[in-house]
Amino acid sequence: MTKKKTYTALQEEVWDAGICSGCGACVAVCPAYALFFPDDPGIVRPVSSGYCKQETDQVPCGACYEVCPRTKPDRVEILGTYKFGVGARATTEISHKQSGGAVTAILADALQKGLIDGVITVTEDRWTHKPISILITSAGELFEHAGSRYNWSVPILKALKTAVITKKMTRIAIVGTPCVVSAARLMKESTHDLVKPFGKAIRLIIGLFCTESFNYYPLMDEILKQKHDIPAYKIVRMDVKGKLELTLSDGNIVDIPLKEIESAIRGGCRTCKDFTAIDADVSAGSVGTPDGWTTLLIRTGEGEQFVHSAEKSGMLELLSDIEISAVTKLAEKKISH
């Protein structure tokens, strides 16, 4: 039997190579709870306690290496395979929503109908804007945490351990950037005995359009606070659309060129060529539709069913006309960089 690669190979090939996406998948599936992300401004990769079932006790494992999206060959596709694209927006007002609030509407409908029993996503402290991964189990809680924080590098999938191992959830939706989506898809397709429980528990994968993500401390402390004199508490909303757009509490909007914040971009993002999350069931973003709408690329039958369910419930309004060329342009730009 071929010996499986462990965290030592992951450390050499991914962490030390500076290409870690920070998705948190390895932390989630480690059966020994030996991998973790420290909350330290200078650390942007997982850390090991030094114990490993395979390395220490010679018990076959390799789960962490199995689910890492950076250990697999690159798939360079402009938009990936999808059934159709539509514009969408929530029919009810959602505080802090990003673009059309379509993702929140789809998930709220699914939670209310029992199609899913939990959502793994990102939330933040609205004062500091510091992001954390979170497990949400009710539509009310989902509305409370609505709004995109996907410009932050967050180990979203580490919350899967709590959902699957502790809470025994079996119908989970995951919302994340392309790297998170790729890791979730690896889990769903894995035949590894230690990974299969996670894959079976994932019912829906929603991917967010992403050009790059940022490390929190360099952006908020070193660039915005120190260089631009903009403390976190003055920021109401942040959006990345070819520039960093900040909406401040006094109503002013400040645009910062991406070149100015390049130093805060996560190193692992520089190797990523996926803008639209090609491994998702549904991909979503604000490019390609008018303000107040969300562009959706429906990729799978499962994704289509969730979208139509929300539409049928009256929680989601659809728009057939989208500007797919605008999405393609950004996707091509990410591939060429």
C-alpha positions as CSV (number, residue, x, y, z in Angstrom):
1,M,0.0,0.0,0.0
2,T,1.3,3.4,-1.0
3,K,2.2,5.5,2.1
4,K,0.0,8.6,2.2
5,K,1.6,12.0,2.4
6,T,1.1,13.8,5.7
7,Y,1.4,17.3,7.1
8,T,5.2,17.2,6.7
9,A,4.7,17.1,2.9
10,L,2.0,19.8,3.2
11,Q,4.4,21.9,5.1
12,E,7.2,21.5,2.5
13,E,5.1,21.7,-0.7
14,V,2.5,24.3,0.4
15,W,3.1,26.1,3.7
16,D,6.8,26.8,3.3
17,A,6.4,27.4,-0.5
18,G,4.1,30.3,0.4
19,I,1.1,29.0,-1.7
20,C,-1.3,28.2,1.2
21,S,-4.8,29.5,0.5
22,G,-5.7,29.6,4.1
23,C,-9.0,27.7,3.5
24,G,-8.9,25.8,6.7
25,A,-9.6,22.4,5.2
26,C,-6.6,20.7,6.7
27,V,-7.6,21.9,10.2
28,A,-11.1,20.6,9.7
29,V,-10.2,17.0,8.8
30,C,-7.2,16.4,11.0
31,P,-8.4,13.6,13.3
32,A,-5.8,14.4,16.0
33,Y,-6.8,18.1,16.3
34,A,-3.1,18.8,15.7
35,L,-3.4,21.6,13.1
36,F,-4.7,25.1,13.8
37,F,-4.5,28.7,12.7
38,P,-3.0,31.0,15.4
39,D,-4.5,34.4,15.8
40,D,-1.2,36.2,15.2
41,P,-0.5,39.1,12.9
42,G,2.6,37.4,11.6
43,I,1.3,33.9,10.9
44,V,-0.8,33.3,7.8
45,R,-0.6,29.5,7.5
46,P,-1.6,26.5,9.7
47,V,0.6,25.4,12.5
48,S,1.1,21.9,13.7
49,S,1.4,20.8,17.3
50,G,4.0,18.3,16.2
51,Y,1.8,15.3,16.6
52,C,0.6,13.3,13.6
53,K,-1.2,9.9,13.7
54,Q,0.9,8.6,10.8
55,E,4.2,10.3,11.5
56,T,4.1,9.6,15.3
57,D,2.1,6.4,15.7
58,Q,2.4,4.9,12.2
59,V,-1.4,4.9,11.9
60,P,-2.3,5.6,8.2
61,C,-3.8,9.1,7.8
62,G,-2.9,11.8,5.2
63,A,-6.3,13.5,5.5
64,C,-4.9,17.0,5.5
65,Y,-2.9,16.5,2.3
66,E,-5.9,14.8,0.6
67,V,-8.1,17.9,0.9
68,C,-5.6,20.7,0.2
69,P,-6.5,22.4,-3.1
70,R,-2.9,23.5,-3.5
71,T,-1.6,19.9,-3.8
72,K,-3.6,19.3,-7.0
73,P,-2.8,20.3,-10.6
74,D,-4.1,23.7,-11.6
75,R,-7.3,23.8,-13.6
76,V,-7.2,26.9,-15.7
77,E,-10.7,27.6,-17.0
78,I,-12.1,31.0,-17.7
79,L,-15.7,30.5,-16.4
80,G,-15.8,26.7,-16.0
81,T,-18.8,24.6,-16.8
82,Y,-22.2,26.0,-16.0
83,K,-25.8,25.4,-17.0
84,F,-26.9,29.0,-17.2
85,G,-26.4,32.4,-15.7
86,V,-29.0,34.8,-14.2
87,G,-29.3,37.9,-12.2
88,A,-30.9,37.6,-8.7
89,R,-31.8,39.6,-5.7
90,A,-33.6,39.1,-2.4
91,T,-37.1,40.3,-2.3
92,T,-36.9,41.4,1.3
93,E,-34.6,44.0,2.8
94,I,-31.4,42.5,4.2
95,S,-29.2,44.8,6.4
96,H,-25.5,44.8,5.4
97,K,-26.2,42.8,2.3
98,Q,-23.6,42.8,-0.5
99,S,-25.0,43.5,-4.0
100,G,-28.4,41.8,-4.3
101,G,-28.5,39.6,-1.2
102,A,-29.2,36.6,-3.4
103,V,-26.9,34.2,-1.5
104,T,-28.6,35.1,1.8
105,A,-32.0,34.6,0.3
106,I,-31.1,31.1,-1.1
107,L,-29.7,30.0,2.2
108,A,-32.5,31.4,4.3
109,D,-35.0,29.6,2.2
110,A,-33.1,26.3,2.5
111,L,-32.8,26.7,6.2
112,Q,-36.5,27.4,6.7
113,K,-37.4,24.4,4.6
114,G,-35.0,22.0,6.3
115,L,-33.0,21.4,3.1
116,I,-29.9,22.3,5.0
117,D,-29.2,22.2,8.7
118,G,-26.3,24.6,8.8
119,V,-24.2,27.2,6.9
120,I,-20.5,27.6,7.2
121,T,-19.5,31.1,6.2
122,V,-17.7,34.2,7.4
123,T,-18.8,36.9,9.8
124,E,-17.0,39.8,11.4
125,D,-16.8,42.1,14.4
126,R,-18.6,45.1,12.8
127,W,-16.4,47.5,14.9
128,T,-13.0,46.1,14.0
129,H,-14.1,44.2,10.8
130,K,-12.0,41.3,12.0
131,P,-13.4,38.2,10.3
132,I,-14.0,34.7,11.7
133,S,-15.5,31.5,10.3
134,I,-18.9,30.7,11.7
135,L,-21.5,28.0,11.7
136,I,-25.0,29.3,11.3
137,T,-28.1,27.2,12.0
138,S,-31.1,29.5,11.6
139,A,-32.4,32.0,9.0
140,G,-32.6,34.7,11.6
141,E,-29.0,34.3,12.5
142,L,-28.1,34.2,8.8
143,F,-29.8,37.6,8.2
144,E,-27.9,39.0,11.2
145,H,-24.6,38.0,9.7
146,A,-25.4,38.9,6.1
147,G,-22.8,40.8,4.0
148,S,-19.7,39.8,2.1
149,R,-16.4,39.6,4.0
150,Y,-14.8,37.5,1.3
151,N,-12.0,40.0,0.6
152,W,-10.6,38.6,3.9
153,S,-8.4,35.6,4.1
154,V,-10.2,33.4,6.6
155,P,-9.9,29.6,7.3
156,I,-13.6,29.2,6.7
157,L,-13.6,25.4,6.6
158,K,-12.2,24.9,10.0
159,A,-15.8,25.3,11.3
160,L,-16.6,22.1,9.5
161,K,-15.0,20.1,12.4
162,T,-17.5,21.5,14.8
163,A,-20.4,21.0,12.4
164,V,-19.6,17.4,11.4
165,I,-17.8,15.9,14.4
166,T,-19.3,17.8,17.4
167,K,-22.8,18.6,16.2
168,K,-23.2,15.7,13.8
169,M,-24.7,17.8,11.0
170,T,-25.4,16.1,7.7
171,R,-26.9,18.8,5.4
172,I,-24.4,21.6,5.3
173,A,-24.0,24.6,2.9
174,I,-20.6,26.1,2.5
175,V,-20.1,29.7,1.2
176,G,-16.6,30.7,0.2
177,T,-14.0,31.9,-2.2
178,P,-12.7,29.7,-5.0
179,C,-10.0,28.0,-2.8
180,V,-12.6,27.2,-0.2
181,V,-14.9,25.8,-2.9
182,S,-12.2,23.6,-4.4
183,A,-11.3,22.1,-1.0
184,A,-15.0,21.5,-0.3
185,R,-15.4,19.7,-3.6
186,L,-12.3,17.6,-2.9
187,M,-14.0,16.5,0.3
188,K,-17.2,15.6,-1.5
189,E,-15.3,13.5,-4.1
190,S,-12.8,11.9,-1.7
191,T,-12.7,8.1,-1.1
192,H,-10.4,8.6,2.0
193,D,-12.1,7.0,5.0
194,L,-11.3,10.0,7.3
195,V,-12.5,12.6,4.8
196,K,-15.7,10.9,3.6
197,P,-17.8,11.9,6.7
198,F,-17.1,15.6,5.8
199,G,-17.9,15.1,2.1
200,K,-21.1,13.4,2.8
201,A,-22.2,16.2,5.1
202,I,-21.8,18.9,2.5
203,R,-25.0,19.4,0.5
204,L,-24.5,22.7,-1.2
205,I,-21.4,24.7,-2.2
206,I,-21.8,28.4,-3.1
207,G,-18.7,30.1,-4.5
208,L,-18.0,33.8,-4.5
209,F,-16.2,35.7,-7.4
210,C,-12.8,36.6,-6.1
211,T,-9.8,38.5,-7.5
212,E,-7.7,38.1,-4.4
213,S,-8.1,38.1,-0.6
214,F,-6.3,40.2,2.0
215,N,-4.6,39.5,5.3
216,Y,-6.4,41.4,8.0
217,Y,-3.5,43.0,10.0
218,P,-1.4,44.4,7.1
219,L,-4.5,46.0,5.5
220,M,-6.3,47.3,8.5
221,D,-3.4,48.3,10.7
222,E,-0.5,49.1,8.4
223,I,-2.2,50.5,5.4
224,L,-5.6,51.9,6.3
225,K,-5.0,53.1,9.8
226,Q,-1.3,54.1,9.6
227,K,-1.0,55.3,6.0
228,H,-4.5,56.7,5.4
229,D,-5.6,57.5,8.9
230,I,-8.8,55.4,8.6
231,P,-9.5,53.4,11.7
232,A,-11.6,50.3,11.3
233,Y,-14.5,51.7,13.3
234,K,-15.1,54.4,10.7
235,I,-15.6,51.9,7.9
236,V,-19.2,50.9,7.2
237,R,-18.5,48.8,4.1
238,M,-15.6,47.5,2.1
239,D,-15.8,46.3,-1.5
240,V,-13.2,45.3,-4.1
241,K,-14.1,46.1,-7.7
242,G,-10.8,46.8,-9.5
243,K,-10.0,49.0,-6.4
244,L,-10.7,49.0,-2.7
245,E,-13.9,51.0,-2.1
246,L,-14.5,52.1,1.5
247,T,-17.8,53.6,2.6
248,L,-17.3,55.5,5.8
249,S,-19.7,56.3,8.7
250,D,-19.9,60.0,7.6
251,G,-21.1,58.9,4.2
252,N,-17.9,59.6,2.3
253,I,-16.5,57.1,-0.1
254,V,-12.8,56.5,-0.3
255,D,-11.2,54.7,-3.3
256,I,-7.8,53.1,-2.8
257,P,-5.9,51.7,-5.8
258,L,-5.2,47.9,-5.6
259,K,-1.5,48.7,-6.2
260,E,-1.4,50.5,-2.8
261,I,-2.7,47.4,-1.0
262,E,-0.7,44.8,-2.8
263,S,1.4,44.1,0.2
264,A,-1.6,42.9,2.1
265,I,-2.7,40.3,-0.5
266,R,-2.3,36.8,0.7
267,G,0.7,35.1,-0.9
268,G,-1.3,32.0,-1.8
269,C,-3.6,34.1,-3.9
270,R,-0.9,34.9,-6.4
271,T,-1.0,31.4,-7.8
272,C,-4.8,31.2,-8.1
273,K,-6.3,31.5,-11.6
274,D,-9.9,30.8,-10.6
275,F,-12.1,33.9,-10.4
276,T,-15.6,32.4,-10.5
277,A,-15.2,29.3,-8.2
278,I,-15.6,26.7,-10.9
279,D,-16.1,23.9,-8.5
280,A,-19.2,25.4,-6.9
281,D,-22.8,24.3,-7.3
282,V,-23.7,28.0,-7.7
283,S,-21.2,30.9,-8.2
284,A,-22.1,34.4,-7.2
285,G,-20.8,37.9,-7.6
286,S,-21.6,41.5,-8.2
287,V,-20.1,41.7,-11.7
288,G,-22.3,41.4,-14.8
289,T,-25.6,42.7,-13.3
290,P,-26.9,46.2,-12.4
291,D,-26.4,47.6,-8.9
292,G,-28.6,45.9,-6.4
293,W,-28.4,42.5,-8.2
294,T,-26.2,39.5,-7.9
295,T,-24.9,37.5,-10.8
296,L,-25.4,33.7,-10.4
297,L,-23.8,31.0,-12.5
298,I,-25.8,27.8,-11.9
299,R,-23.3,24.9,-12.4
300,T,-25.1,21.8,-11.1
301,G,-28.6,20.3,-10.8
302,E,-28.3,20.7,-7.0
303,G,-27.5,24.4,-7.3
304,E,-30.4,24.9,-9.8
305,Q,-32.8,23.3,-7.3
306,F,-31.8,25.5,-4.4
307,V,-32.1,28.7,-6.6
308,H,-35.6,27.7,-7.9
309,S,-36.7,26.8,-4.4
310,A,-35.9,30.3,-3.2
311,E,-37.6,31.8,-6.3
312,K,-40.7,29.6,-5.8
313,S,-40.9,30.7,-2.1
314,G,-40.9,34.3,-3.2
315,M,-37.6,35.0,-1.5
316,L,-35.7,35.5,-4.7
317,E,-36.3,37.5,-7.8
318,L,-34.5,36.5,-11.0
319,L,-33.3,38.6,-14.0
320,S,-32.5,36.7,-17.2
321,D,-30.3,39.3,-18.8
322,I,-26.7,39.4,-17.5
323,E,-23.5,40.8,-19.0
324,I,-21.5,37.6,-19.0
325,S,-18.7,39.4,-21.0
326,A,-18.0,41.5,-17.9
327,V,-17.5,38.3,-15.8
328,T,-15.3,36.8,-18.5
329,K,-13.1,39.9,-18.7
330,L,-12.2,39.7,-15.0
331,A,-11.8,36.0,-15.2
332,E,-9.3,36.3,-18.1
333,K,-7.5,39.1,-16.2
334,K,-7.0,36.9,-13.2
335,I,-5.7,34.0,-15.4
336,S,-3.2,36.3,-17.2
337,H,-1.7,37.7,-14.0
